[in-house]
Amino acid sequence: MSKKLIFFVIVMIAYNLVVYSPLYGNEDSDKNLIENSSFELYKDNNFENWCVYSWFSDNENKIFNIDSSIYNKGQNCALIYLKNENDARYLQKIELDSKKYYKVSCFMKTENVGNNSVGANIGILDQSVVSNDLKGTNDWTEVDLFLKSTENKDKITLTFGLGSYGSLNTGKLWIDNIKVEKLDNIPHGKDVFDLSNYKEKEDTNLITKSDEINGIDKEINFSKLSKENIKIFFKFLISFFIPVLIYLIIMIVFVKGYPKNKRFFIFGLVLICILAILVRFVLRIKMQGHPIDIGCFTAWANEASENLFGFYSSDGFSDYPPIYIIVLSIMGKIAKLLNIGLDHEKYILVISLPSIIADILIGIIIYKLASEKISDKIAIVLITLFVFNPLVILNSSIWGQVDSFFTLFILLMLIQMSKGNLICTNLILVISILIKPHGLIFIPIVFYNFMFKFYYKIMDRKNNKNEKFFNSLIYTLRNEYLRKILLSLISIIGTVFFILMLFKKTYNEPLWIIDLFIGTVSQQYNYATLNAFNFYAAVKANWVDDSEMFLHLSYNNWGSFFIILISILVGIMFVLLYDEKIPIITSLVLITGVYIFSSRMHERYMFPAIAITLLVVIYYKKHWILFLYVFLSFTNFINVWMVYIRSLEEDYWIPKENVLMRTVSVANILAFLIILIITVVFLMNKRIEVIETKKVESEF
């Protein structure tokens, strides 16, 4: 068997060298670089040489306009009018000479622009960097942005607009007299943006003015970049995932005489981890990440590595809690120590390392648990199914998100909960919430587990000592739980205090973290669903304001109702049967239920359910649940892949009538119902066993 394994490794390496060899080869001053810089040329209500972009289409109100009554130069200017919160910009692509300084400038006039978000500004597409911005009401004012080009000829897309990524605004903005000038030096006191932090997409299909105004949901014509990303990813499927899966089925599942030597499986574990890391490194370097998320993480890592203390006090946008910002600051410092700089291919690999490492650590945890509770053979199968899961790789190593890092702590919390470790459970829960606010979803599980464990401790003493319930309660609380509760509170308060004191904002606004959570959870994404394939997507409510009515209630009220209902259902499951495994399976019910029926869900929020499903396989020793794992992975992969590939074309929302989205949403609803039925059956069967066991014991 070991010789067969070594032979397989050699064949795999040779095969992938052939498949991936093309990926490592070579890939194919005074003049104003802006065309139609004063908006004098237009046809059919469209400015020549300009494209437009808006985060939301607004069919009722014209966002982009031509104004001939107000201008700074010539006879016309461009007008952006946002009655509702939005991010809207005029765009034009330009080419810069290598190793030069440039000044981008224009004149802007504003009226009633909001003060709490990014105002009128100059920016670069797919980057969070913006110029000095104008807020409130201003007469014609010059706004500028200074750039430093790289050793290559840079193609960049400049943006001139109102609002920014994750920062929506309202008001009127007039734009005129735009210039891009080559400079010998940057004026003293001016900040310069190094374009090593920018990689222009090729042939990006920007929204035309007429498309935006008419609200057309057009089919995406994939650009060269998107097609290249698709090709690379499916090469991965052919060269790694499918051969590994076939090997597992033939050489491990069906071969009876596998070695009993533990070292054989350790060798297999190491080999799988190495291959999984290599796959992630290749795909991270060769594929474009999600433009907005990668732009944010790159900017945050750079800023936090330079000024972590003042990170949340700056005017920049950030909706992530402190722990992952601290992680990004460490990654930014590592990149600087390695002298990498803000280069997309290298810098982004560094800031993606926490998620890549988390993928591998989750796999190792799954292997260790399965090895202890089932067998080494099944452990090898499960780690392979996780670390080579296309969804897992897409999330961490291609999109560039941090759901694996968050899920790692959720798994550690559930494992500690199953062991009855109250202090570690509570501490890890708080850490997960400070990584992503979605850790709040798991609070009911922690609460129910504590209450029922406490209750059964009381009942055990009451029955063994023949005491009154109140006496047993006081004894259990005083001698067993009071110390644990106090230590939990001390560890939680100490951890939160230490983390928050790393930031200057804490000294000026002690409760700023609460405002951050409220803004992220309840104010920033007020939509029935944000590309999540769930109940609301099934009823055509994707990107529909959650204040709108559906069956006599708003979508937001329905979401709140379902969260309460699902939390009560989970509590009933604890009533049916309480044991060390109940937090695992009820967590699966909770996370899938909230994803399917709560409003304001993003496409990636189902991710923890994938890893938790493998925990259910391990703790309940039911191998057929792997079919559920595959099904959830498949439907969520379709969801995340559709959003990701559209993002490469600057299209961030799926039309609510999309047939595939609605079909997969119905499939996800059915999957949740299956999970619910499976859980109830498991718990009822176990409850019957417990009752029968007690009955037999009482007879003796």
N, C-alpha and C positions, 0 to 999 in steps of 0.2 A: 504493500500500500504506500509506504514512504517513497519507494522508487517511482511509483506512478505519480505521486504528488510532485516530486522533483521534475519528472518529465513534463508534467502539465505546466509547471512554472516556466520551464525553458521554452515550451511551445507558445505560452502566453506572451512572454517577452518578445520572442521573434515575431509573432503575429502583430503585436502592437507597434513594434518598430516599423513594420511595413505599412500598417494602417495610418500611423500618425506621422510618418516621416515628412509628408508635405506640410505639416503644421509648423515644422521647425525651420523651414527654408526661408528664403528672402521673399518679401511681399512687394508681389507687385504693388519822393519825399514831400515832396511839396504837393503832390496831387492828392485831392480828396478821394479816398477809396470808396466812399459811399455814392451809390447811384441814386439819382432823383432825391438829392439830399434836402431839398426844400419842398418836396411834395407838390411840385408844379405839374407833373405828368400823371394823368390818370385816365382810365377808360372804364365805362360801365360801373362807376362808383368804386373802382379798385385802383390803388396807386401802383404805377409801374415799378418793377424791381423790388417790390415789398411783399412779404407774406405776413400773416397775422396768426396769433396764438391766443387762446383764452382757456382757462381751466374749465369753465362752464360755458356752454352755449346758452344764450338768452334770446329766445325767439320773440319775446314780447318787447324787448328794448334793443335798439341798435347800439352795439358796443363801439364799433369802429366807424368813424365818420370823416368827411371832408368839410373843413370850415374855411370859407373864403371871406369871412367878416373879421377874423382875428388872425394875425400872422406876425412873425418876427422878420421874415425875409421873403421876398417874392409876393405872390398873391394868394397863396393857400397855406394851410398847415394841417397836420393830422390831429384828430380829436378822439380821445378815448373817454367814453362816458359810462361809468359803472353805477347804476342805481342799486344793484345788489352786490354783496361781497364777491369779489372775483380777482383773478390774476390775469391781466390782459396786456399784450405787447405787440408792437410792430417788430419784424425781424428781417435782417438782411445778412447774407453770407459774404465774407470778404477774405482775401488772401494776403498774408503779411510776409515781408521779406524776413530772412533768418537773422537772428541775433540783433534785433533792433528794438528801440523804444517807440511807443506810439501813444498819442493822446486821442481819446475818443471824447467828443464833446457835442452838446446840443443845447438848445434853449428850450426850457419848459415853463409852462404857465399852469397853475393849479387852482382849483376851486373846491373847497370843502372836502379835501382829502383827509381820511381818518388818521388820527395821531397814534393809534395803538398797533398799527401794522406797518410793514414796509411801504413807503410812499412812492412818488414818481422817481424813477431811477433808470440808469443804464446798467445792463447786465450782459452776461454771456449765457447762451443756451446750455442747459444741463449743469450749470454751476450755481452754487449758492452765493457767489460773490456779487455784490452790487456796489454802485457808486454811492456817493453822498446822496441821500434821497430828500425830496421835498414833501412836506406834510402841510395840512391846512390850506390856506389861500395865499398864493404868491403871484406877483407879476412875473414877466419874462425873466428867468434866471438861468445863468449858464451852469450846467451840470457836466462833470467830467469824470473820466475813468482812465487810468494809465496802465499800459500793458508792456510786458517784455516778451518778445517772441523767442522761440527756441532756435536751435541750430538748423532745424528743418523749416521749410516754408509752411507756416501754419494756416489752415483754413478754419475760421471760426464763424459762428453765427452770433452777431450782436443783437441785443434786445433793447427796446426803448418802450417803457410802459409803466403800468401802475400795479403794484403788488409784487410778490415773489413766491418762490416755492414754499408752500406751507404758511403763507402770510397773505391773506386776502384783504382787499381794501375796497373802498367806495370813493366816489367823487369824480371830478372832471380833470382831464389832463390834455393840454395842447402841446404839441411837439413840432419843432421847426429848426431849420438851419443846423443840420447834423454834419459833423466833420470827423474824419479820421486822419491825423497828421503824424508824420514820422518826426521823431525828436532825436537830438544828439544825447541829451541827458534828461533825467526826470527832475522837474523843479523841486527845490528844497522843501521838505515837509510834506510831500505828497506820497501816498502809498502806491505801490505798483503791484499789479497782479502778474505773477510768473506763469506763462502759458504752458510750462511743463506740467501744470495741473489740469490740462485740458486736452481732450482728444476728440476731434470733430468726427461726427458720423458722416458716412458717405451717402449721398443721394437721399437725404432725409426728406420724407414727404411732409411738408408743413401744411397746415390748414390754410386754404385760400380764404380770402375775404368773403366771397360769395357763399362758400360752404358754411362758414361760421354764422353768417347772418341768417341763412335759410335753415340752419339747424340740420343739415344733411348728415345722416349716419352712413357714411360711405364705406364700402369694403376696403380693407387695407391692401394696397399694392406693396408687397414687401420690397424694401430697398436691398441693395447689395449687401449691406451690413447684416440685415436680418437674415437673409438667406445663408450667409456665411455662418452665423450663429446656429441656425437650424442644422446645417450640414455637420458642423463640429460636434454638436450635442448628440446627434443620432449616430455619428461615428463612434462616440463613446458607448452608446447602447449596443452597437454591433460588436465592438472590440472588447468590452469589459463585462458588462452586465449579463448579456446572454450566455457567453462561454462560462462565466462563473456559476450561473444558475444551473446550466446543464451539468457542469462538473459536480455540483452539490447533489443533484438528483441521482446521477449515475454512481458516483464514487463514494457517497456517504450514505444517502438514504436507502439505496437498494443493495449496497454491498454489506453483507453480514459480518464478514471477518475483518473488521477494522481493528487497528492496534489498540491495546489496552494501556499502552504507555502514555502517561500524561504529557511527556515531552513532545510527542507527536502533535498533540493538539495545541500545545504552546507554540510550536513552530508554525502551525497553521494560522494561529491567532496573529503572530507577528507578521507573517507574510500578507495576510488580508489587510492588516492595518497599514503596512507599507504601500501596498497597491492602492488602497483607498486614498492615502495622502497624495500619491503621485497623480492619480486621476484628478483630484481636486486642484492640485497646483497647475496642471496642464489646462484644465478648463477655465480656471480663474484667470490665467494669463491670456488665453486665446479668445475668450468670449467677453463681450460687452456686458457690464452689469446694468441693473435698473438705473436709468439716468438720474432720477431724483434722489433715490436712496444713496447711491454711490457718491453723488455730489455732496449730499449732506454729511455722510460719514467722513469723506475726505476733508471737507472744510472743518468739521468738528474735531477730528484727530489733530489737524494742524493747529487749530486755535487752542485746543485744550493742552497740547504738548508745550505750547509757548506760555499760556496763561491760564492754568487750571483754576486758580483762585478766583479770577475775575470772569470765568466763562459765562455764567448765567447773568452777569451784570452788564454784559455787552449788548449791543442792539441786534445782534444776529439772532436768527431763528433757531430754536431748539425745543423739541417737545419730548425728548428722552429724559428719564430720571437720571440721577447722578452716577450710579454704579457703572453703567456702560460708557458714560462719558469719561470716567476715570480709566476704564479699560482702553478706550480710544486714545487717551492722552499717553498711556504707557506705550501703545503701538506707535504713536507718532514719534515719541522719543527714541524708540528702537530704530525706526526708519532713519532718523537723523544721525544716530550713532553709526549706522551702517552707511551713512552718506548717500542715501537713496534719493531724497528730494521728492517733490510732489509729482512724480511720474506715474501715469495711470497703471501701466503694466506692473510696476514694482511696488509702488506705494500702496496701491489697492490690495495687492497680495498680502502685504504686511498687516493692513487693518482688517483683512478677512481672516487672519490666522485664529483669532478666538473662536469663531464659528466653526472653522475647519477642525480645530483641536477638540471642540465640543462634540462634533460628529463622532470622532474616534473614541472619545471618553464615554459617550453614551453606548457605543458599540461594545466597549470593554465591560461596562456595567452589565449590559444585557448578557454578554458571554459569561461573566462571573456568576450571575444569578442563575442562569440556565444550567451551568455546569454543576452548581450546588444542589439545585432543586430537581433537575431532570437528568441530563447526561451531557458529557462532553460533545458527543455527536450532534445533538440538538443545539447545543450552545454555538458550535461552528456554523450551523445552518442559520441561526437567528442573527448573529452578528453580521454575517454576509448579506442577509436580506435587508438589514438596516443600512450598513455603510455603503452598499452599492445600490440602494434605493434611488431611482432617478429623481424622485421628489426631494429627498434629503440633499442630494448633490445640487440640484437646481436652486434650492433655497439658500444654501450657505455659500456655495462656490461659484455660482453663476449670477444669480440675482444680487447676492452680496448682503443678504439680511442676517439677523442675529437670533432667529427663532430657535436654532439649535442650542445656543448659549443659554437662552432662557429655559428651554426644555430640560437641559441638563440639571438645573436646580430644582425644577418641578419633580423630576424622577428621584433625585436625592431626598427631597422632602417626603415623597410617598414611601420610599424605602424605610426612612427613619420612622415614619408614622406606623408602618406595619410592624416595626420592632418595638413600638411603644415608647420611643425616645421623644418626650414632650418638648424638651428644651431645644434640641436640634431641629425638630419639625417647625416650631414657631420661628426660630431664627432664620432658617432657610426660606420659609415663606416670605418673611419680610425682605430678605435679600432679593428674591425673585420679583417682588413688587417694585423694588428700587432699580431693577433691571428693565422691567416692562410693567406698566400698570395692569396688564391682563392677569398678573398673578392674583389680583383681587378675586378672580373667578373661583379660585380654589379655597377661599375662606370658609364657605359652608362645610366642606369636607373636613377641614381641620377642626372646626367648631363641633360638628357632630361626633367626630372621633373622640375628642376630649370628653364631651359630655357623657357619651355612652360608656367609655372606658371607666370614667369616674363612677357612673351609676352601677356598673357590674362589680366594681371593686366593693362598693357599699353593700350590694346584695350578697356578695360572697361572704363578707364578714357577718352580715346579719344572719345568714343561714347557718354558718359554721359556729358562731358564738351565741346564736339564739337571742340576739339583741333586738331592741326596737330600732326602727329605721333611722330616727333622728340621732340616736347614740352612735350608730355605725357611720352615719354621715360625718358627724363631728370628729370621730376618731380617724377616719380615712383622710379627711381634709387636713387635719392637724399633723398627722404622722407621715402621710405619704405625698400629698399633693400641694400643701402650702409652700413647702420649700421649692418644689419644681415650678410652681406658678411664679414665685418671687424671682427665682433665677432666670426664668424665661423673660419676665418683664425687664429685669436688669440688663440682660444680654441684648434684648431688642432695643431698649432705649439707648443703651451705650453704643450699639452699632449705628443706629440712625443718627445719634448726636455726633459721633466721630466723623461719619461721612458728610453730614451737612456742614460741619465746621471747616471742611476743606474749601468751602466756597464763600467768597466775600458777601454774597447776597444774603446769607444767613444772618450776618451781623446787622444788616439794615432792615431786612424783612424776614423775621424769624419763621413766619408761616408761608413762605414763598412756595415750598414744596407742595403744599395743599392746593394752592392756586394752579400750579403746574399740572397736578393730577386732574383737577376739575376741568381745566382747559382742554386737556388731552381726551378725557373720557366723555365729557358732557357738552363741550362747546365747539370743539374744532371740527368734528366729523358728524354733523347733524343730518345723516342720511339713513334711509331704511337699510340699505346695504351698500358697501363700497366695493363692488366686484366680488363679494363673497357669494358663492353658489349655494344659496340657502332658501328658506321659505319665501323671503321677500323677493329674491331674484325670480323665483318660480311664478310669482304673481305680478311680474313686470314692475317691480319697484326699485330696480337698480339705480342708484344715484338720484332717487326721489327724496325730497326733503321729508324728514321723519315727522314733521308737524302736520303733514297732509293726512287726510282721513281715509281709513280702510275699515269697512264694516262697523261704522259708528264710533270707532276709536282711532286716534292717531297711531302711526306706525311706532312711534316712540312709546306710547302707552301699551301697545301690544307687546313690544319688546320687554318692557318692565314686568308686565303680567306673566309672560312666559318664563322670565328669570325666576320670579317668585314661585311659580308652579313647579319648575324643574327642581328648584332647591327643596321644596316640600316633598317631591317625589323621592329625592335622594335621602331625605330624612326618614321617610317611610321605609326605605330599603334598610337603613340602619336598624329600624325597629324590627323588621322581619328577622334579621340575623346580624349579630355583631361578632366578628372575629378579626384576626389580624389581616385578612385579605380584603375585607370590605372596602377600605379606602381606595384600593387599586381599581376595582371594577366600577365603583360609584364615581370615581374621577373621570373615567371614560364616558359614563352617562352624562355627567355634568358638562364637560368641555364640548362634547358633540352637540348636546342639547342647546347650550348657550350659543354655539356657532350657528346652528340651524334656525333658532327662533328668536334670538336677541337682535335688536337693530344695531346699526353702526359697526357691523363686522367687516373686517378686511379679508381678502382672499387667503391670507396666510395663517389666520387664527386657529385653524383646525390642526396645525402642525403638531402640537403636543400629543394629540390623540393617536398619532401614528406610533410614537414610542410607547405610549401607555398601553396600546393594544398588545404589544409584545410582552409587557409586564403581565397582562391578563393571561396570555399563553403560558407564561412561566409559572405564575402563582397558582393557576387553576389546572395546569397540566392538560390542557385541551388543545391538541395540535390543529384541529379543524378551524380554530379561531384565526389561523393564518389566512384563511380565505377572506375573512373580514379585513385583516390587515392589508391584503393585496387590493381589495375593493376600495377601501378608504384611500390608499396610496394612489390608486388609479384616478379616482374622481378628483382628489385634491391636486394631483399633478396636472390634469387638464385645466383646472381652475387657475393655478399659479402660472402655468405655461402660457395660457391665453393672455393673461394680464401682462406677463413679462414681455412676450413677443410684440404685443401692441405698443408697449412703452418704448420700444426701440424706434417706433414711428411717431413718437410724441402723441400717442393716442392713449389716454390714461383711463378711459371709462368704456365699458362694453355696452353697446346699445341694449336697452331693456327688453327689446323684442327678440334678441338673439336666441335662436332655437337651441343651439348646443348648450348655452348657459342654462336655459330653463329645463332642458332634459336632464343635465347633470345635477341640477338643484333638486329635482324630484327624486333622483337616485340617492342623493345625500339624505333627503327626508326619510326614505325607505330604510337606509342604512341605520339611521338613528332609531327607528322603530324596532329594527332587528336587534340592535344593541340593548334596547329597553327590555324586549322579550327575553333575550338570553340572560340578562341580569336577574330578572324576576324568577326565571326557571332555576338558575343556579342557586339563588337564595332560598327558594321554596324547597328544593330538593335537599339542600343542606339542613334546613330547618326541620324537615321531616326526619332526617337521620338523627339529629340532636334529640328530638322528642322521643323517638323510638329507643335511643340509647338510654335516656333517662328513665324510660318506662321499664326497660330490662333491669337497670340498676336498682330501681325501687322494688322490683319483685324479689331481688336477692337481699 
